[in-house]
Structures are given as structure tokens and as C-alpha cells.
């Protein structure tokens, strides 16, 4: 069993990233609920004609529709990732804020899509860049993408800092 020791200050330092994950989760679930409640499947509402639309779509696969109908595979992988993110975020705390924000965004997004897959067997997508014919996505996907970008950015900064320290 993993045991964590942290002082009150350390607890506060990582809790804000869990709140970020929770905010992403709530925003994701509310927007998906609104799409399901107020739009027909396949309906598209132009917010910026021929550029960006809200399009009600369902995806039983992963990004770009790959691995369709592999619900239990995605549920298992997501649970593994969510547990890993929680542990890593707890260990990171506020010592690396860019990394922690990225982890919080990925955690919230992963859990948002997990809920859809677990309850319905598919993910509700609705954000559609028509101009470039980009696959339809949702708030969770956006949070995961931005979060991964921040994790990569933090890793690159850390590598550069380590290299600089080695040269001193």
C-alpha cells in the first residue's frame, strides 16, 4: 500500500490541481448534457459559418474514431491512467506548477470521457472545426490535449534546465 506523508502546506499545494480536474470534469459533463438534451444526433449549429460549428456526434472509439467499440479496453486503460495521474499529481504538488496544471487537465479530461464510456459506451463530441474538417471533439479532449502540451513543455524546460546545470 502506498503511504504519503505531507504537511498541511503540501496538501494545499496539490489540492488546487484536483480542483482544476474537477472543474474540467464538471464543464465537460455539463456541456455534453446540454448537447444530448437540446440537439439531435447529427445536428450542426454554425457558430461561425463554415469555420466552427456545434455538431452533435457520438464516438465509440478513441481519438479520430480509432478502435471503435472497444469500451472495456478504454475503461481499463483509463482507470490505470487516472490512478497513475492521481499518484503522480500527489507527488508533484506545486513544486512544478506547469506539470501539475497539465496533469490536472489530463485527469479531468480522462475522467470526463471515462464517465461517458462507462455509462453509455460512447463519448459525446460536439466541437467541430469545419474549415479544416477536423474530427469532432469535446471539452475533455481539449483539456487532455492542452494538458499533454503543458506536460511536454514542462519536460522540455526541465531538460534544458538540467543540461544548463550540467554545463556549469
C-alpha positions in Angstrom: 0.0 0.0 0.0 1.3 3.4 -0.9 1.7 5.8 2.0 2.1 9.5 1.6 3.5 11.9 4.2 2.9 15.5 3.7 2.4 18.5 5.8 -0.7 20.8 5.7 1.1 23.1 3.3 1.9 20.3 0.9 -1.7 19.1 1.0 -2.9 22.5 -0.1 -0.3 22.6 -2.8 -1.7 19.8 -4.8 -5.4 20.1 -3.9 -5.8 23.1 -6.3 -4.9 20.8 -9.2 -7.6 18.3 -8.1 -10.0 21.2 -8.1 -8.8 22.1 -11.7 -9.5 18.5 -12.7 -12.9 18.6 -11.0 -13.8 21.9 -12.8 -12.8 20.3 -16.2 -14.9 17.3 -15.4 -18.0 19.4 -14.5 -17.6 21.6 -17.5 -17.2 18.6 -19.7 -20.2 16.8 -18.3 -22.5 19.9 -18.4 -21.7 20.7 -22.0 -22.2 17.1 -23.1 -25.5 17.0 -21.2 -26.6 20.2 -23.0 -25.8 18.7 -26.4 -27.6 15.5 -25.7 -30.7 17.3 -24.2 -31.0 20.1 -26.8 -29.5 18.8 -30.0 -30.5 15.9 -32.3 -27.7 13.4 -33.2 -26.0 14.7 -36.3 -27.5 18.3 -35.9 -25.0 21.0 -36.6 -25.3 24.6 -35.4 -22.9 27.1 -37.1 -21.3 29.4 -34.6 -19.1 30.8 -37.3 -20.4 29.6 -40.7 -18.1 27.2 -42.5 -15.5 27.6 -39.8 -16.7 26.4 -36.4 -19.9 24.5 -35.6 -21.5 22.7 -32.7 -22.2 19.3 -34.1 -23.9 16.5 -32.1 -21.8 13.4 -32.6 -21.1 10.1 -30.7 -17.7 8.3 -30.7 -17.4 4.7 -29.5 -13.7 4.7 -30.2 -10.6 6.8 -29.3 -9.2 9.9 -30.9 -10.1 10.3 -34.5 -12.5 7.4 -34.2 -9.9 4.6 -34.0 -10.5 1.4 -32.1 -14.3 1.6 -32.4 -16.4 -0.4 -29.9 -13.5 -1.3 -27.5 -15.4 0.0 -24.5 -13.9 -2.3 -21.8 -10.4 -1.8 -23.2 -10.8 2.0 -22.9 -12.4 1.7 -19.4 -9.4 -0.4 -18.2 -6.8 1.8 -19.7 -8.5 5.0 -18.4 -8.7 3.6 -14.9 -5.0 2.8 -15.0 -4.1 6.3 -16.3 -6.4 8.1 -13.8 -4.8 6.2 -10.8 -1.4 7.0 -12.2 -2.2 10.7 -12.6 -3.6 10.9 -9.1 -0.5 9.4 -7.6 1.9 11.5 -9.8 0.0 14.7 -9.1 0.1 14.0 -5.4 3.9 13.5 -5.5 4.4 16.5 -7.7 2.4 19.1 -5.7 3.1 22.7 -6.5 6.8 22.1 -7.0 6.3 22.0 -10.7 3.2 24.2 -11.5 3.2 23.8 -15.3 3.4 20.0 -14.9 0.8 19.9 -12.2 -1.6 22.0 -14.3 -1.1 19.7 -17.2 -1.7 16.7 -15.0 -4.9 18.2 -13.6 -6.2 19.0 -17.1 -5.5 15.4 -18.3 -7.0 14.0 -15.1 -10.2 15.9 -15.5 -10.5 15.2 -19.2 -9.7 11.5 -18.9 -12.3 11.1 -16.1 -14.9 13.1 -18.2 -14.6 10.7 -21.1 -14.4 7.7 -18.8 -17.8 8.6 -17.4 -19.3 8.6 -20.9 -17.7 5.3 -21.9 -18.7 3.6 -18.6 -22.3 4.8 -18.6 -23.1 5.0 -22.3 -20.5 3.0 -24.2 -19.6 6.1 -26.2 -18.3 9.7 -25.9 -20.4 12.7 -26.7 -18.5 15.0 -29.1 -19.7 18.4 -30.4 -16.9 20.9 -31.1 -16.3 20.9 -34.8 -13.8 22.9 -36.8 -15.5 22.6 -40.2 -13.0 24.8 -42.0 -10.2 22.2 -41.7 -12.5 19.2 -41.5 -11.0 18.4 -38.1 -12.6 15.4 -36.2 -15.4 16.5 -33.8 -14.2 16.6 -30.2 -15.3 17.8 -26.7 -14.2 19.7 -23.6 -12.5 16.6 -22.1 -10.5 16.1 -25.4 -9.5 19.7 -25.3 -8.3 19.5 -21.7 -6.3 16.4 -22.4 -4.7 18.0 -25.4 -3.7 21.2 -23.6 -2.6 19.2 -20.5 -0.4 16.9 -22.6 1.1 20.0 -24.3 1.9 21.5 -20.9 3.5 18.3 -19.7 5.7 18.2 -22.8 6.5 21.9 -22.3 7.5 21.3 -18.7 9.6 18.3 -19.7 11.4 20.4 -22.3 12.1 23.2 -19.8 13.3 20.7 -17.3 15.6 19.0 -19.8 17.0 22.4 -20.8 17.5 23.4 -17.1 19.2 20.1 -16.4 21.5 20.5 -19.4 22.4 24.0 -18.3 23.1 22.9 -14.8 25.4 20.1 -16.1 27.4 22.7 -18.1 28.1 24.9 -15.1 
